Amino acid sequence: MNILEGWHEFVERVRRFFRSRGYLEVSTAVLLRYPNLDANIEPIKVKLKLKGRERTFWLQTSPEYSMKKLLALHKRSIFQVAKVFRDGEYTPIHRPEFHMLEWYKIGEDYRYLINEIKDLLKDLFGVEEFREIPLGTAFEEFLGIRVGEDEDLLKEALSKAGIHFEESDDWETLFFRAYIELERKLNAEVPTFLYDFPKPLCALAKIRGNLAERFELFYKGMELANGWTEETDPEEVRSRLMREAKRRNLPLDEEFINAHRDIPPCSGCSIGLDRLFMLWIGVSDFDTLEKKLFYPSLPL
């Protein structure tokens, strides 16, 4: 099977997997009136001339906002294979344009999604062995540090572990310095789920105590999936997004916030589909994919 045929077969297998489980496939807009608000992702602004005047739009960094609006309207489990765009990302396993698989399951939490991803990986790779590690346990096991919400204590822990940081770093920057080191040491030759994230990194996940019901998946040196139990309280969602909008001087999508009044309890997850395909076909980087499959849109 050549790489072109492989991509066709791979995407069809992914689609069959979700359809067989009762999901409806959807397609939503790529150009949005408001940007996705994510602390660690830069959206791309687009200027268009419409009816004689210039207007600002944004390329989606994820189909999350549009898909959640559909959840509010139709209350059905849905999935999508979408093109997404992110500024400032260009490495062997990052590109400013890539394919994302995103799905939402009505009536289930993040534990359901972890088990569902296991079934997907069994179907695609035939793997039977998995690891699940609470994030706090992983930091202690692989780095010998405890990650609390106290910034000074976290600096002290990083210093003892020999992890470089700047004195000016805030808590989140300190955490991700440690998280990058954790990724290196995981040695995830079997699919490894890190779950239960610190509350400050909840994104739009439901919080239980001081932990967010959120997980990430690592396999063979790559982060593949990011999912959580969805927070559906519109005022809580507003509070979280407002902080990010103010911090970065970005507009807020009120329609998205108000949609949470009608979103049923659910969980959602995204997977970098190109990365998953690399593992499936045996390709190590985007350069090879672009030469043989995706004509490079941004040659350097």
PERAWO-V728887 format. One line per field, one symbol per residue. phi: phi as a letter, one per 30 degrees, with the letter a starting at -180 (. if undefined). psi: psi as a letter, one per 40 degrees, with the letter a starting at -180 (. if undefined). burial: b if it has 9 or more other C-alpha atoms within 8 Angstrom, else e. A space follows every 50 residues. Layout:
BEGIN
phi = ???
psi = ???
burial = ???
END
This chain:
BEGIN
phi = .ddddddeddddddddedddcjdcdbbbdcdcdbddcbecbcdcdbcbcb hibdbcbbddcadeddddddeddchbdbbacbdbbbdicabebbbdbacb cbbbcdibcddddedddeddddddcidbcbbbbeeddddddccibccccd dddddddddddicdacddddeddeedddddddedcdhddcebccbideed cdhcddcbicbcdbbbcbahibdcbbbadddcdddddeedddeddddchc dcdddddddddcddeabbabbddddddeddciccadededdcbcdddbdc
psi = hidddddddddddddddddeeeihhihiidhidiihhhdehhihihhihh feihihihhheiedddddddddddfihiiihihihhiehgideiiehihh hiihhheiadddddddddddddddeeiehihhhhddddddddefihgaeh ddddddddddefhiiidehiddddddddddddddedfgeihhhhigiide fdbfihhhbeihgiiihihfeihdihiihhhehddddddddddddddefi ihgddddddedehihiiiiihhddddddddefieiddddddedhhhegh.
burial = eebeebbeebeebbeebbbeeebbeeeeebebebbbbeeebbbbeeeeee eeeeebbbbbbbbebbbbbbbbeebbbbbbbbbbbbbeeeeeeebbebbb bbbbbbebbbeebbeeebebbbeeeeeeebeebbbbebbbebbebbeeee beebbebbbebebebeeebebbebbebbeebbbeeeebebbbbbbbbbbe ebebbbbeeebbbbbbbbbbbeebbbbbbbbbebebbbebbbebbeeeeb ebeeebbebbbebbbbbbbbbbbbbbbbbbeebebbebbbbbeeeeeeee
END
